[in-house]
Amino acid sequence: MGYLLGVILFALGIALTIALHEAGHMGVARLLGMRVRRYFIGFGPTVGQFTRGHTTYGLKAVPLGGFCDIAGMTANDPLTPEEEPLAMWRRPAWQRIAVLAGGVVMNIFVGLVLIYTVAVSAGIPDPDIDLTPTVDGTACVAPAQNPDGSLVPCSGEGPAAEAGITAGDRITAVDGRPMHTFIELRDTVMAKPGETVELTVERDGITREVAVTVAEATRIDAVGGEVTVGAIGVSRAPVGNVFRSYGPVEGIGASLRFAGLMFSGTVEGLKSFPAKIPGVAAAVFGEERAQDSPVSVVGATRIGGELAERSEWATFLMMLASLNFFLALFNVVPLPPLDGGHIAVVLWEKLRDAVRRLRGLPSAGPADYRGLMPLTYTVAALLLTVGMVVIAADVVNPIRLPG
């Protein structure tokens, strides 16, 4: 029952996210005196609609998208005589950009509200917590790993112990490169089997440099193959509770800072998105699916159901916040039919006309969007294809929460 409730609530959250995105466009357009003809959520057959004033509001059968139809968004848009003076393309560039960015701003605002809600209730990761790699203890390095995941027995001291590293030491850098977390230290050392590295170690407020020869070991990778990695034989000291709840006032600053971290992560996720699609496609045909692979609204809703089943409502809300940030950043990609593509056209018009003025020529007028239709259709088809692949993977080979 909890799972089904979570699925329903997360699906509603996605629909509301889309609705608010389109409401952002509509609100700014109306504020600036433009006419909004239609405001629809979803695509496919119309389930229901009603008209109020000059705007028709409606819901379509598949609530996974939406649109806000503003009179005269382009110069190719047919207009009635009444709409002609209200055409969006006639407005100054800053007004057109403000309308086009309205959905993005709305998603950012919604994401911030969700983070703030979690910050003053359950708590968010403390942005000031010190995650510097701290040694809990040292041990020998197991030379290999069994197929079941266990390590083969080993004896003696490991490289770290031989170099004099003890419990409580803080490893702040490797070969001069700062280490911010134990995971970063682990990954750095794993990439240097057999090499001698210089660790910057802090003990009792005193910093010193320690040379350590990284041991070579074999481990089982994600697909069951053996790989050679480096290890020095240290374990991580407990970090403690990384979550912190805030008061109503201090929660504002903490939420903004944490949102910045989420934004950075989302940007990195967008950069790596294309490279992960082949892996998602392979997962459709039975290959192991990476835990960090992209998910569709189907996969996200499934995960939302699992979170609700475990009563992890704070994580549930943070997923919705992340979704809003993703939608905001994805929409600023400068390709049609995304908002960023339309903004790019407006900026191109301004740049083009600035060059024409320098040449003593008049403005060339609004861009002819008909020339962009092949690109628009290509991008739309590509997005649809990728979306269907990810949905298929979420159906036949879904990502599940650990535990």
N, C-alpha and C positions, 0 to 999 in steps of 0.2 A: 504493500500500500504506500509506504514511504517513497519507494522508487518511482511509482506511477505519479505520485504527487509532485516529486521533483522534476520529472519529465515534463509534466504539464506546466509547472511554474516556470521552468527554464525556457520552454517554447514560447510562453507568454512574454517572458523577458526579452527574447529575441525579437518578437513581433513589436513589442513596445520600443525597443531600441531603434528599429527601422522606422516606426511611426514618429518617434521624436526627431530622428534625422530629417525626415521630410517636413516635419513641423518647423524645424529650424529654418529651412528654405522659405516656407510659407510665411512664417512670422516676420522675417526680415523684408520679404517682398511687400507684404501689406504695410509694414511700418514706413516703407519708402514710397508708398502710393501706387504700387503695381497691382495688376489684377491677377488673382489666382483662379484659374478656371476649374481645375480638378485636383483633388487630394485623395489618392488611393493607396491602400496598403495591400500588397500581394500582386500576383499576376495570374493570368488564366481567366476563366469565366468569372463574371461578376456575381457575387453572392447577394449583395444588397447595396443600395446607394440612396442618398437623399440630397436635395439641393437647399442651400441656405444662402440667400443673397446671390452673389455672382459665382459661388463656388459649389461644385458637386463633390460630395464626400462619398467614398465607397470602399468596400472590402471585396477582394477577389479570392478565388478558391485556394490559392497557394500563398500563404502569408510569409513569403521569404524574400520579399522585395517591396518596392513601392515607388511612387513617383508623385511629383508636384508639378502640375502643368501651369506655367506662368505665361500669360499672353505675350507674344513677341520675344520669346527667349532668343530667337535668331531672326535675322532679316528675311529668312525663307519661310517663316511661320505665317500662315494665312491669318488675317485679322479682320474683324468686323469694323465698320466705321467708328463705333463706340470705343473699341479697344485700341484703335490706331494711336491716339495721343498717349496711351498708357503703356505702349510697347516697351518691354524691358531693354531691347537693343538700342533704344533711343536714349537711355539714361547714361549718365557719366560712368566711366569705367569703374570708379571706386564703388558705386552703388551696385553694379552688376557683380563685381567680385564679392561684395558683402553678401549678396543673396546666394551666390554659388558656394560661399564658405559657411553659410548659416548652418547647414547640416553637420559639417565638421565641428564647428564650435559647440553645437548642441551635444554631440557625442562626447566631446571632451568634458563638458560640464556634467553630463550624466555620470561619466566615469569618476570624476572628482567627488560627486555627491555619494556614490557608492563606497568609495574608499574612505571618505570621511565617516560614513555611517559605521563601517567596520572599525575604524580607528577609535571611535568613542564608545564602542560597545565591546566587541570581542578582542580588539587589538590588532595591530599590523606589525610586520617586522620592524624592529627598532633600527632606524637608519644610522644611529650613532653607536651601535654595538660593535665591539672590537672582535673581529673574526680572524685576527692574525694567527697563523698556524702555531699552535702551542702543543708541545709534546706531552703526552700522557705517560708514555713508557717506550722502551726500546726492546727489540727482539731480533732473532735471527730471521733471515729471508728464506722462505720456502722456495726451493729451486723450480718447482713445478706445481701444477694444479690438476687435480683429478677430474675426470669427466663430470662427476656429480657436483662439482664446484668447490669441494673441500681442498685444502692445501696439503701437500705431502709433508711429512715430518722434517724438521730441521733442528740443528743444535748449534751451540756456540753463540757468539755475539754477531750482530749485524753490523753493516758499515757505519751506521750512526753511532752505535755504542762504542765501536772501536775508535771513532773520532772524538769520543768524550762527551757526546750529547746525552743529556739526562732529562728525566721528567721535569716539567716546568719551563724548559727552554722555549723561547719564542724564535721561530725561524722566519726572519723578516725579508730575506732575499735569497735568490739562487743566481750565482754569477752576476750579481749586481742588479738583477731584475727583481723588483718588489713583489712579494707574495702577500696577497690580501686575504686568502682563505686557504684552508687545508686542502681543499679540492684542487685549487690552482697549484699548490705545492706538489700534490700527488701526480697531477697530469704532467707537470714539468719534469719531475724525476723519472716518470715512466718513459719519457721520450729520450732518455739519456743512458741506456744500458751500457755498462762498461766504461763510462766516462768518469773523469774526476771533476767534481763540481766544487765550487766555493760557496758555502752557506754562510749567510750573515746571521749570527745567533746572538740573541739578547738574553742575559741572565743577571738577575738582581740589578737591573739598570745599566749593566755594562755590556757593550756590544763588541763582538770579536768575529774574526773570519775563521772558518773551519773548513779544511779540505776534506772531502768525502769521496771515496771511490764507489760509484753506484754499482750495485750487484746486478748481474743478469739473471733473469728468471723467465720461465714460460708460463703463460696464462691462457685460459680459454676465452676467445672473443665472443661477440654476440651471435655469430653464426656457427659456433662450435669448433672453429679452427684454433690452432696454437699460434700464439704470437710471442715474440721476445720483448720484454719490457724491463724497465729499470726499477729498482727498489732499494731503500736504505734502511728499512726496518724500524719505522717509528709509527706509533699509534696516536690518534688525535685525542686531545683532552676535551672533555665535555664543554660545550659552549654555554649551556644553560638555556634559559628561556629567551629566545630571540624575539618574542612577540611582546608588545607593550601597548596598553590601552591609554588613551589620552583624554584630557578634559575637553570641553567644548571649544575653548579658545586655542589652547596649544595644539589641538587636533588639526587645526587649519594648516599650520605650517608643516606639521608632520605629514599630513595627507598630500600636500603639494610636493614635498620632497620625495615621498614614496612614489607619487604619480610620475615624477621625473625618471625614476629608476624603471618603472613599468614602461614608459615611453621608449627608453633606450633599448629595453629588451624587445619591445614590439618592432622597433626599427631593425634590429639585428634579425628578428624573425622574418621580416619582409625581405631582407636581403638574401637570406638563405632559402626562402620559399621555393624558387624555381629549381634549385639543386635537389630538393627533397621530393619533387614530384615523381621522378622515376622509381624511387623506393616505394612510394605510395601505390603506384601502378603495379609494381611487382607484388605488393602485399595482397592485391585483389586476387592474384593467382596462387596464393598460398605461402609466399615468402614471409619471413618474420618481419613484423612491423615495428619500426623504431618508436620508442615512447615519445620522442619529441617531434614526430612527424605531424604535418598539418592535419587538422580535423575540419569537417564541414559542420553545418548547423545540426546535422543528424548526430554526428559524433559528440559534439558539445552538449547536446540535449541529453544524450545517453549518460555522459559523465555527470551532468547536473543531477540526473536521477540517482546516480550512485552516491553523490555527495549528500543529497537529501536523505537517502536511506541511512546514511551514517550520522545524520544530524550535523553535518559540517556546513552550517549555513553561512558562516563567515567566508569560507572558501567559495561557496556557491556565489555569493555576491561579488567576490573578487574576480571570479570568472566572467561575470557579466560586465564588470568594469573593464577587464582586459578586452572583451569583445567590442565594447564601445571605442576603446583606444585603437584597436585594430581597424575598425570601420572608418574611424576618422583619418588615420594615416593612409589606409588603402585608397581612400577617396581623393587624396591629394596627389596621387600618381598622375603625372601630366599626360594622360592618354584618354581620348574619348572612348566610351561615353561617360567616364568618371568625372566627378566635379573638377578635379585637377586639370583634366583635358579642356574643359570649358574655360577655366581660369587662364590656361595657357593661351587660348585663342584671344582672349581679351588683352592679355599682355602683349601678344604678338601684334595685334592691331595698333596698340599704343606705340610700340617700337617701330613698326612699319611707317606710321604716320609721322613720327619724329624724324625719321630719315628723309621722308618726303618733304617735310618742312625745310630741312637743311638744303635740299635741292631746289627749293622754291616751288614745290608742287603742292596742290591742295590735298586734303585728306582723301583716302581711297574708299572711305565708308566702311560699313560693317563687313565682316568676313562672310564669304559664301560657304555655308556649311555643307553644300552638296559635294564640294571637292573632298570633304573629310569622310564622306559616307563609307568608302571602301575600307578605310582604316578603322572607322567605328564598328563596322560589321565584323571585321577581322578580330579586333580586340574582344568584342562581345562573344563571338564564337569561341575564341580561345578560353575566355573566362568560363563560359558554359561547359566546355569540354573538361577543363581542369576540375570544375565543380562537380561534375558527374563522376569523374574518376575518384575524387576524395569521398564522395557520398558512397560509391560502391565499396570502397575500402572500409568505410565506417559500418557498412552493413555486414559484409562477409568476414572482415578481419578487424574488429574494433579495438581501439585502445582502451584498456581497463585500468582502473586505479590499483596500485599495489596493495597487497594485504587483503 
